[in-house]
Amino acid sequence: MKQAKPLPSYLVQRYHGWRATTYATNESWYRRLADEGQHPRAMVISCCDSRVHVTSIFGADQGEFFLHRNIANLVPPYKPDGAQHGTSAAVEYAVTALKVAHVIVLGHSSCGGVAGCHAMCSGAAPELEEKSSFVGRWMDILRPGYERVKDLDTAAQVPALEKQAVLVSLENLMTFPFLKEDVEAGRLTLHGLWHDIGEGAVEQYVPEQNSFKRI
């Protein structure tokens, strides 16, 4: 791969700083993780957005979360068609191999993917309707959520759709037979969260009230 280049110098410097401080201080812990493998208690499905820093929000250490990030923190429906499904593979591995006790879907404010879905579904982004658009076809997962918010006031639609991204993903998770079995047996719990980046707030979905409440 002649196109691959060395890391930017600032990243190299940061790595050496981490190696000399954080790693050096916790070397025995890192070696234990390497020798004994990972045993995370929770899987977190969050957005690729660089502003969403899950481990910082929850003060998590290495080995505590099994993290999966994608555009708009979406989970597609269960579809065992022999094709390549990155998110579904991550869910399968977390539930069946790692035996996590919790699966958390974390949405967030000002999500570009959700805004793109809203624009596409409302006819303002025809380029995302093209079959060649990876983003558009991925955001098709959220179309059912758009149908639920399209009659709201215009200003309220995108924020509501951000939370629908969490709910649609939770619904789709329950279409995975192995996950559904664990949930119904009490071995696994699902959680829906939404993070307000500017406020530093986290809201959790409360099924009994069908709404998100600040924690």
C-alpha positions as CSV (number, residue, x, y, z in Angstrom):
1,M,0.0,0.0,0.0
2,K,2.1,2.9,-1.3
3,Q,-0.7,5.3,-0.4
4,A,-0.1,4.7,3.4
5,K,2.0,7.4,5.0
6,P,3.6,7.8,8.5
7,L,1.5,9.2,11.3
8,P,1.4,13.0,11.7
9,S,4.1,14.1,14.1
10,Y,1.6,15.5,16.7
11,L,0.1,12.0,17.0
12,V,3.5,10.4,17.4
13,Q,4.4,12.9,20.2
14,R,1.1,12.2,22.0
15,Y,1.7,8.5,21.8
16,H,5.1,8.8,23.4
17,G,3.6,11.0,26.1
18,W,0.9,8.3,26.8
19,R,3.5,5.5,26.8
20,A,5.7,7.4,29.3
21,T,2.9,8.4,31.6
22,T,-0.4,6.5,31.5
23,Y,1.0,3.2,30.3
24,A,4.1,3.3,32.5
25,T,1.9,4.0,35.6
26,N,-0.5,1.2,34.8
27,E,1.7,-1.3,33.0
28,S,0.7,-4.3,35.1
29,W,-3.0,-3.6,34.4
30,Y,-2.4,-3.5,30.6
31,R,-0.4,-6.7,30.7
32,R,-3.2,-8.3,32.7
33,L,-5.7,-7.2,30.0
34,A,-3.5,-8.6,27.3
35,D,-3.0,-12.0,29.1
36,E,-6.5,-12.6,30.4
37,G,-8.5,-11.1,27.6
38,Q,-11.4,-8.7,27.7
39,H,-14.5,-9.1,30.0
40,P,-16.5,-5.9,29.5
41,R,-19.8,-5.6,31.4
42,A,-21.5,-3.5,28.7
43,M,-21.5,-2.8,25.0
44,V,-22.0,0.8,24.0
45,I,-23.2,1.7,20.5
46,S,-22.6,5.3,19.8
47,C,-22.0,7.7,17.0
48,C,-18.7,8.3,15.1
49,D,-19.0,12.0,16.0
50,S,-15.6,13.1,17.4
51,R,-17.4,15.1,20.1
52,V,-19.0,12.0,21.7
53,H,-16.4,10.6,24.1
54,V,-18.1,7.7,25.8
55,T,-15.3,6.6,28.1
56,S,-14.9,10.1,29.4
57,I,-18.6,10.6,30.1
58,F,-18.7,7.5,32.2
59,G,-15.2,7.5,33.5
60,A,-14.6,4.0,32.0
61,D,-11.2,2.2,32.1
62,Q,-9.7,0.1,29.4
63,G,-11.5,-3.2,29.2
64,E,-14.8,-1.9,30.8
65,F,-16.8,-1.1,27.6
66,F,-17.1,-3.0,24.3
67,L,-17.4,0.0,22.0
68,H,-19.0,0.1,18.6
69,R,-19.4,3.4,16.7
70,N,-21.2,4.2,13.4
71,I,-23.0,7.0,11.7
72,A,-25.9,8.1,14.0
73,N,-25.5,5.2,16.5
74,L,-27.9,3.0,14.4
75,V,-28.6,-0.7,14.6
76,P,-30.1,-2.3,11.5
77,P,-32.7,-5.0,11.7
78,Y,-31.6,-8.6,12.0
79,K,-30.9,-9.8,8.4
80,P,-28.9,-13.0,8.0
81,D,-28.5,-12.7,4.3
82,G,-24.8,-13.7,4.0
83,A,-23.7,-10.2,3.4
84,Q,-21.2,-8.1,5.4
85,H,-22.8,-6.4,8.4
86,G,-20.3,-4.7,10.7
87,T,-22.8,-3.5,13.4
88,S,-24.7,-6.8,13.5
89,A,-21.4,-8.6,13.8
90,A,-20.4,-6.4,16.7
91,V,-23.7,-7.1,18.4
92,E,-23.4,-10.8,17.9
93,Y,-19.9,-10.9,19.3
94,A,-20.8,-8.8,22.3
95,V,-23.8,-10.8,23.2
96,T,-22.9,-14.4,22.3
97,A,-19.1,-14.4,22.9
98,L,-18.4,-11.7,25.5
99,K,-21.7,-12.2,27.3
100,V,-22.2,-8.5,28.2
101,A,-24.8,-7.7,30.7
102,H,-25.9,-4.4,29.2
103,V,-26.3,-3.0,25.7
104,I,-26.4,0.8,25.7
105,V,-27.4,2.9,22.6
106,L,-26.1,6.4,23.0
107,G,-27.5,9.2,20.8
108,H,-26.5,12.8,20.9
109,S,-27.3,16.4,20.0
110,S,-26.3,18.1,16.7
111,C,-25.9,14.7,15.0
112,G,-24.9,15.2,11.4
113,G,-26.1,11.8,10.3
114,V,-29.6,12.4,11.8
115,A,-29.7,15.9,10.2
116,G,-28.8,14.2,6.9
117,C,-31.6,11.7,7.3
118,H,-34.1,14.4,8.0
119,A,-32.9,16.3,4.9
120,M,-33.1,13.2,2.8
121,C,-36.6,12.1,4.0
122,S,-38.0,15.6,3.6
123,G,-36.7,15.9,0.0
124,A,-33.9,18.4,0.7
125,A,-31.0,16.1,0.0
126,P,-31.6,14.2,-3.2
127,E,-28.0,13.2,-3.4
128,L,-28.5,10.9,-0.4
129,E,-31.3,9.1,-2.3
130,E,-28.7,7.9,-4.8
131,K,-28.0,4.2,-4.6
132,S,-24.3,5.1,-4.6
133,S,-24.6,7.0,-1.3
134,F,-23.3,4.9,1.6
135,V,-24.6,7.5,4.1
136,G,-28.0,7.6,2.5
137,R,-28.5,3.8,2.4
138,W,-27.3,3.6,6.0
139,M,-29.7,6.3,7.1
140,D,-32.6,4.4,5.5
141,I,-32.6,2.5,8.9
142,L,-34.0,5.7,10.5
143,R,-36.8,6.3,8.0
144,P,-39.4,4.8,10.4
145,G,-38.3,7.3,13.0
146,Y,-38.8,10.2,10.5
147,E,-42.3,9.0,9.9
148,R,-43.0,9.5,13.7
149,V,-41.7,13.0,13.9
150,K,-42.5,14.5,10.4
151,D,-45.7,16.2,11.7
152,L,-44.0,18.0,14.6
153,D,-43.1,21.7,14.3
154,T,-40.2,22.0,11.9
155,A,-37.7,23.2,14.6
156,A,-38.6,20.2,16.8
157,Q,-38.2,17.5,14.1
158,V,-34.4,17.0,14.1
159,P,-34.0,16.9,17.9
160,A,-36.9,14.5,18.1
161,L,-35.3,12.4,15.3
162,E,-32.0,12.2,17.3
163,K,-33.9,10.4,20.0
164,Q,-35.8,8.3,17.5
165,A,-32.4,7.0,16.3
166,V,-32.0,5.6,19.8
167,L,-35.5,4.1,19.9
168,V,-35.3,2.6,16.4
169,S,-32.0,1.0,17.3
170,L,-33.4,-0.5,20.5
171,E,-36.4,-1.9,18.5
172,N,-34.1,-3.4,15.9
173,L,-31.9,-5.0,18.6
174,M,-34.9,-7.0,19.7
175,T,-35.1,-8.5,16.2
176,F,-31.9,-10.4,16.9
177,P,-33.1,-13.8,18.2
178,F,-30.1,-14.5,20.4
179,L,-30.3,-11.0,22.0
180,K,-34.1,-11.2,22.5
181,E,-33.7,-14.6,24.2
182,D,-31.1,-13.1,26.7
183,V,-33.3,-10.1,27.4
184,E,-36.4,-12.2,28.1
185,A,-34.4,-14.5,30.3
186,G,-33.1,-11.6,32.3
187,R,-29.4,-12.1,31.3
188,L,-29.2,-8.8,29.4
189,T,-30.7,-5.4,29.7
190,L,-31.1,-2.7,27.0
191,H,-30.6,1.0,27.7
192,G,-31.3,4.1,25.6
193,L,-29.4,7.3,26.2
194,W,-29.2,10.7,24.6
195,H,-26.3,13.1,25.3
196,D,-26.5,16.9,25.0
197,I,-23.0,17.9,24.0
198,G,-23.2,21.6,24.9
199,E,-24.9,21.0,28.3
200,G,-22.9,18.0,29.2
201,A,-26.3,16.3,30.1
202,V,-27.3,12.7,29.6
203,E,-31.0,11.6,29.3
204,Q,-32.2,8.0,29.6
205,Y,-35.3,6.5,27.9
206,V,-38.0,5.6,30.4
207,P,-40.3,3.1,28.7
208,E,-43.1,3.5,31.2
209,Q,-43.3,7.2,30.3
210,N,-42.3,6.8,26.7
211,S,-39.9,9.7,27.1
212,F,-36.3,10.6,27.9
213,K,-35.5,11.9,31.3
214,R,-32.3,13.6,32.5
215,I,-30.1,11.6,34.8
